[in-house]
Amino acid sequence: MWNRIHVTPIKLKRKYMNKAYQQSARLDALTSPVLIAHRGDKTRYPENTLAAFEAAVNAGAEMIELDISLSRDRSMVVIHDDTLERTTNGKGPVNERTLSELKKLDAGSWFDKQFAAERIPTLREVLEMVDRRALVNIEIKKSAFEASAPDDAIEKQLVVLLQEMELTDSVLISSFETRFLERIAALDSALALAAISTETADDSTVKSLQELGIYSWHGWYGILTTEIVKQLHDAGFRVFSFTINERVVFKDLMNMEVDGFFTDDCLLLRGALGNGGVHN
């Protein structure tokens, strides 16, 4: 059983344009292997909370991954599920609650009572807290797609926020919904995009990724082979894989030359890298 560690309350008033952090968390400076904290340090903290993200940064994650959806009043909130039951004490769809209503929910006690003060964070709150100490992979939930593309569509709000905070060089935007990626590329071609897939990649995949101008392809580890990784590398894409929580799987993917690893336990993989354990 994992030890759950008490986390010190997090202050949110950091200045997100800190120059030292600008130098340390840029996609163009990223080197492999990349450890990506899947919804934060969700092994020891409640997922997609400020506590989980702070812990992941402290654990040495080069990147944190999070999920965003819209509240009823069109605010970008960080939560994985479309409904509230699994990770809060609320009920029903996320998009049927206002931000004020969502902020009243307990997003931590389901994991452990010591996290009862955790709330569903907004995307801005997470970005301000991370403060360029790590890169951020923002996954837009497929269910948030709106065919009508209103002025306050989630992808439009996201681009405006990243431009306002001057974070376009330290954020990677991903989705299973490629129409999000097409729209974002049209709004700001400087933003790095990633396609997520549970299906194998082939020549048609490569062509589609090239048309989208993708930075990286995120594939489920069970479909990856050395040949697929090489094909994607030869086409100029990075390959990240999800979700890696076992050393033996980590070792296999390292041997395939996969670039990045989504994990629920950065400490486990960091330890494997630090002591050569992936080759044991």
N, C-alpha and C positions, 0 to 999 in steps of 0.2 A: 504494500500500500504506500502511495506517495505521501511524503511529508508536506503538509500545507503550511506555508510560512506566513506569519502576519506581515502585512505590507503597511508601510508608513503612508499616511494620507498624502495625496499628491496635490501640489500647488499648480494652478493652471495659468498663472500670470507671467510666464516666461515670454521673453521677446523672441518671436520666431525667426527674426532675421539676424540672429547671432552669427557673426562672421566666422567664428571658429567652426561652427557646425556647417556653414556653407561649404567649407573646404572638405569636410569629412564625409558627407552623405550626398554623393552625386552618382547618377547612373553611369555616366561616362567614365567613372573611376572604379567601377565594380570589377572585382576579380573573382574567379572561381576557386574553391566552391563557395556558394552563397547559402547561408543558413537563413531560412525564412520562417519566422514565428507565426504559425497558422492560428489566426484569431488571438494572437498574443501567446503568453506562456499558459496555455489552457490545460496543461497537466497539473499545475499547482494553483491556478487562479481561475475565477469564472471568465469564460471566453468573452472576447469583444468588450472588455471593460478597461477603464484606465489602469486599474491595478495589473491586469494581465499584460498590457502593452508596456507599462513601466518595467515590469519584471523581465519581459523579453529583451528590452534594450539593455538592462543591467546584466542579462545572461550572455550578451555578446552577439545577439542576432544582427546581421547586416541589414535585414529587412523585416518589417512586420507586415502581415497580411490581415485585412479586415474586409467586412462586407457592409455595403450601404443600401438603404432603402429610403423611401419617403414616408413621412408622417402624414396625417390627414391634412394638416396645414402646410404641407410641402417643404418641410425641413429635412435635411439629410441626416439620418440617424444611423448609428453603427450597430447592426444586429444581423445575425445570419438567417434565422428563420423568418418566414412570412407571417407567422403567428407568434404570440407572446408566451404561450404556456410552458415551453421547455426551459427557457432561461430567465423568466421573470415570474413574479406572482400575479401577473395580469392574464387576461384571457382575450381571445379573438385576434383578428388581423392587425398587424402593426399599422397599416395605412388607414385604419378606422379610428385611430387615436391621435389627438393633437400632441405637439411636442410637450406642452405643459402636462398633459395627462401621462405621457410616457415617462417624464422625469419624476413622477411620483412613485413609479414602480421600483420594487426591489429587484435588482439584477444580479445579486450575489448570493443570497441565502440558499438558493437551490444547490449551490456548490458547497458552501460551508457558512455557518452562522456568522463567522467573523467578518464576512464580506457583505453584511446586510446593508451597509451604507453605499454600496456600488449602485450606480444608476446607468441607464442606457446613455452612452455619450453621443454627442453630435460629432460629425466628421471634423468640424473646425476645432472642437475641444481636443480631439486626438492629435491632430496635426500640430496644434500649439504645444501640447505636452511633449510630443516626440522631438520637436524643435530641431530637426535635422540631425539628431544623434543617430538615426537609422533611416534607411530608405523606407518608403511605404508603398505597398501593393494594395490598391483599392479595387476590390471586386464589386462591380455593379450587379445586383441580383437581377436575374432574367425577368422576374415577375414585375420589375419596376419599369419595363419598356412600355412606352406609349406611342402607338403608331401615328397619332396626330401631332406629335412633337410640339407640345405647347411651349410657350416662352419660358416657363419655369420647369421644364422637363429636367429630370435628374442629371442627365449628361451635360445639359447647358449650365445648370447651377454648378456642377463639379468643375467645369472648365473655368468659369468665372472665379470661383474660389481659389483655385490653384494659381491662376494668373495674379489675383489680388495679393496672395501670400507669397508670390514669387517662388513657388515650389515646383515649377514645371520640369526642372532638371533632377528632381529627387523623388518623383512619384511614378509608379508604373500602374496603368489602368488596365484591368482585365475583365473579361466577361465570357460566359458561354454564349451570350447573344451578340453575334457579330455585327448586327445593325447598330448597336451602341458604338462599336469601334469605328465603323464607317462614319457615323455622325461626328464623333469626337475628332477624327482625323481631319474632317472638313472644317471644324471649328478652330483647331489649333494643331497644325502639323508637327509642332515641336514636341508634343506630348508622346511619351513612350506607351505603346499599346501591347497587350498580350492576349492571345486566344487560348481558351481553356478547352480541353477535350478529354473525353473518356474513350475515344475511338482512335485507332491507329492512323498514322500519317502516311501519305503516299504522294505521288506527283501532283495530283489535283489539290492536295492540302498545301503543298509548297507554293503552287501558283496562286491560290487564294490568299495565303499569308503575304506573298510578295505584293499583291494588289492592295492589300490593306496597309502595307508598310509596317509590319509587325516587328517589335523588338524581340519578343520571346514567345515561345510556345510552351504551354503548361499542360503536361500530359500525366494521366494516371500511371503510376509506376508499373502496373500489371501489363500494360500494352507496349512498354518500351523495349527496344532491342538495340544492339550496337549499330545495326544498319540504319535504323530510323534516326538515331541520334546523329550519325555521320551525315545522313542526307540533309537533315535540318541545319547542321553546322555548315555544310558545304554551301547551303543557300544563304548563309549569313545570319541565321537565327540562333539565339540562345535557347537552351532546353532546360526547363525547370520541371520538377516532378513532385507529385503529391500522393499521399501524405505519409512521410517516412518516419516511422517510430521504432524501427528495429535495425540493429547494427548490421545484420546480414544483408538486409535489403539495401542499406546505405552503401555497403561494400560493393554489391553488385552494380549499383548505379554509378558509383565512382569509377569502377572499371569500364563502364560504358562511356565515361567522360561527360556525364550529365553535369550541367553548370550550377543548378540551384536545387535546394531541397526544402519543400514545405514540411514542417514538423511541428508536432504538439510539444516537443521536448528539446529545445535548443541545447540545454545542458548536456543531454545524452549524446547528441551528435558532436557538440563542441568537445566533449571529453574524448570521443572516439578520434577526432582529428588531432587533438593535443597529444595523445599517447600512442598514436599509430594503430589504434584499436580496429580501424576499419580493415586492416590487412591481416588481423589475427584470426 
